[in-house]
Amino acid sequence: MSQPLSNDNPSLAQLAEPGPGTTAPGETSPQLSNTPLDVPIQPRNREYEISESLGRDWFDNHPFKTAWFNAMSITFPLGEKFFIDSVRHFADRIDDPKLLEDIRGFCGQEGFHRREHQRYNESLCNQRGYDLVALEGRLERNIELGKKWMSPLECLAATAAMEHITAILAESALSDDDPMIGAAEPVMRDLWNWHAAEEMEHKSVAFDVYRAVGGTEKMRKRNMRASSFFLMVDIMMGLIHMLRRDGNLWRFSVWADGYRFLFARGGILRRVWPAYKEYFREDFHPWQRDTRDLLEGWKQTDTASAPA
């Protein structure tokens, strides 16, 4: 797993060095992007044939573990549209060419994620009898309500928070001790790892835009607390819907295994808790967790075809 970098670590300082097409020190427009120069935010137009796997419990042949990831997938298409819209809203206020390039890559990657998870969700619900209209309708109503009461800057703060959550989950997923290894069907693991790798590549884009347009620390931290709560509620509502439809909602053993899967030593959420807490530091930046080694490892083992 990657190691956090201290603020005075030379490797962190190097992330802000201007590259081709960016403004050099002393000129009027400083570089605002802190994505490392050797981490291109590359949209990969992937399609995964996962329909057969979705018809069964593809993660460890276990209903809770499978439903947890399937419920996460339900949140992605609408969530990623919200992220894209929140970042794009401020693009015309960014004059750093590097950060504008990052924004384009971010929107491209999230657009492909949105498409693939929509296909995922439709196939899943068609095969297993889940009510996609109800699941998406609830999410859509909540997002629209949030946009009604939140300013564009607060929406961007929520996006930056959610991008940190997805980035640390991605870091865990691409680590050598990932719980999916040997438990998930290969095609499903390939899809989730592709998504994870691209989440790590663009993990600081929304954060950098938020900082560039004057977002405050107080708003940033407040929105992380709120976003974490609502994300957990959304996933749990989807998971409960799926377990109920599958006849597993009241099986104690399913929930006991699920608790261990999430919170016991090595559990999905317990693994990312230390990285999650880093977001509340005053000096936090996503790339203080240098995950370039994990990205390189994924590229070396990725067997999918080149982007279309």
N, C-alpha and C positions, 0 to 999 in steps of 0.2 A: 504494500500500500504506500501511497505517496507520503512524504514528510512535509509538514508545514514549514514555511520559510519565515524566519524572523524579519522584522522590518529593515534591518541594516544588512541583511544578507545580500552579497553582490549579485546573486542570481535574480533576486527580485528587482534590484535596481536596473538590471539589464533588460527587463521586460519593457521598460518605458523608453528605451533608446529609440530614436527615430529611425525609420527604415525608408526604403524607396517610396517616394510619393508623399512623405509626411513632412511636417514643418520642423525645421531644425531649431535647436535652442537659440534664443536671441531674436527670433522672428516673432511676428505679432500673434500667431495662432499656434499655441503649443499642442503637441500630440496628446489627445485625450484617451486614446485606446491603450489599454494595458494588456491586451491579448499578446502573448509572445509572438515575435516575428516568425518563429519557426512552427507556428500552429495556424495553418490556413483554415479558415472556416469554410469548408468545402461541402456544398450540398451534394449528396449522393442519391441519385434517383433509383432507389432500391424497391423491388417488389419481392415479397416472400410468400411462398405457397404454403400457408399455414392452416388452410381450411380443415384438412383431415385431423390435425392435432387438436383444433379447437373443439371438436366434437366429444372430447374426453378430457379427463383430468391430466393435463399434460405436464404438470409439475409434481414429480415424485408420486404420481398416481394418487394425489391427495386433494380432497375437495376444498379445504380452506386455503392451502398454499396456491392452488390454481385460481381460485376465486379472488384472492388478494390481487394478483397481477391482472386478472381480467377486469376487476373493478377499477384498477389504476388506468387501464387502457380506455375505459369508458370516459374518463375525465379529460383525455388528451385532445380530441379534436376541437371541442369548444374552448378548452383552456388555452391551446396553442394559438387559436385565432385571437383570443384576448391578448396574449403576449405579443403577437405580431402587431396588432392594432395599437397597443400601448407604446411600443418602441417606435413604430412608424410615425406616430403623432408628433414626435419631437425631432424627426430627422431633419426638417428644414431649419432647425436651430443649431445643427452641428456643422462646423466648418473644418473639422479635422478629416482629411481624406481617408486616413487609416480607419477611423471609427465609422465613417460612412460605408467603407468597404465591409467592415465587420457587420454592420446592420444589414446590408444586402445578403451576406452569407447567413446570418441568423434567420432572416425571414425565409430564405430558400430552404434551409434545413428544417425549420419548424413547419413549413408548408408541406414538405414530403412526409414528415412525421404525422401531420394531421391526416393526410390522405391515407397512409398505410394503416393507421389506427382506426380510421373510419371503416375501411374494408374489414379489418380485424373485428370491429364491434358488430358490424352487420352480419358477418358470417357466424360469429359466436352466438348472437341472439337468435338468428334463424335456426341454427342447429339445436340449441339447448332450450328454446322456449322462453328466453328472457325478453322483457318488454323494453326495447330500446327507446321507443317513443316516451315512455314514462321516465326512464333513466336520464335521457338527454333533456327532456322537458324540465325536469327539476333543476338540472345544472344550468340550463339556459335562463330560467327565471331568476335564479340566484345571481348569475353574472349580470343580467340586465339590471337587477336591483342594485347591485354593487356599483355599476357604472352610473346609475342615477344619483347615488349619494356620494360617490367618490370623485374627486377632481382628476383630470388627466395625470397630474403628477403623482397622486396617490395610487392610481392604476399602475403607473410605472414602478412605484415602490413595491407594490404587490407582485409585479412581474419579476423584479430583481430578487425578491424573497423566494418566490417559487423556483426561480432558476438556480438559486443556491441549493434548495432542497433536491431538485432533480440532479444537480451536479454531484452532490455528495452520495446520493443513491447510485449514480453512475460510477463514481469512483469505487464504491463497494462492489458493484457488479463486475467490474473489470479487474478486480484484485484476484490474486492466486487462490484465495480461500473463499471465493464467491460461493454461497449456498446453492446456486444454480448448477454448478459443475457436477455432472453426473446425475443430477436430479431432473433437470428439464429436458424435454425432447430437443434434439439438436437444432431443428429449424426455428423453434421458438427462442432458444437461447441466442441464435444468430440474429434474429430480429431485435431482441431486447438489447443485445450488445451493440448493434449498429446504432440504435437510438441512444444508448448510453455514451458511446464515443462522441457522437455529435453534440450531445448535451455538454460534455466536458470541453469540447472545442469552443463553444460559444458561451461558456458559463459566465463571462464577465461583461458581455455586451450590454445587457439591460442595466447592469450596475454602473458601467462607465457612462452610459447615456444619462442615467439618473444623477450621477455626480456632476456631469457636464452642464446640466440645466439647473443646477442649484438645489437639488434635493437635500433635505436636512437629515441628520443622524436620528433625531427623534422620530421623524416620520418613517425612516427606513426600518427601525427596530419595531415600532408599533405595528407596521404592516407585516413584518415577519410573524409576530405573535398571532395576528388575526388570520393570516394566510395559512399558517400551520393548523389552526383550529378548523377552519372551513375545509381544508384539504382532507384532514382526517375524517371529518363528518361525511364528506362526499364519498370517500373510498368505502367507509363502513356502510353507508346506505346501499351502495352498489353490491358490496359483499353480502349483506343480509338478504337483499333481493335474490341474489344468485343461490345462496344456500337454501333459502326458502323454496325456490322453484325446484331445486334438486332434491328436496326432502331431507336436507342435512342441518336445518337451522337449529333443531333442538337436540342434536347429538352432542352430549358432553365431551366425548372423546375428540370430536372435531375441533371444538373450541379450546380444549386443553392443548392439543397439538398446535393450534393456531397461536395461542399465547406464547408457547415456547418458540415458535417460528419467528415471532416478532420481537420478543423481549428477553428471552433467555440468553445465556452466554453464546455469542455468535449469531444471535437473531438479527433479522433485517434492520429493525429500528435501533436496537441497542448498538449495533456496529457503527451507525452514523451519528450517534448522539454527541460525541466529543466534537466532531466537525460541525455539527449543527450549531452548537453553542458559540463557536468562533464568530458567527455572524453578529453577535452582540458586542464585540469589541469595538472601541472607538476607531481603531486603526485598521479595521478589517478591509481586505480586498480578496475576491475569489481566487486570484492567482497566487496568493500566499500559500495555497496548497498546490504545489507544483506537480501536476499529474501528466506531464509530458511522457514520462516513462511508461505509464499505463496506455496512453494513446499509441505510442510506438509499438508496444507489445500487441495491442489489438490489430494494428495494421499488418504486423508480421504473421498473424494467425488468421486474418479475415480471408475467407475463401469465396466471398460473393463476387459476382461479376462487376466490372468497372461501371461507373455511372453511365446512364444512357445519354 
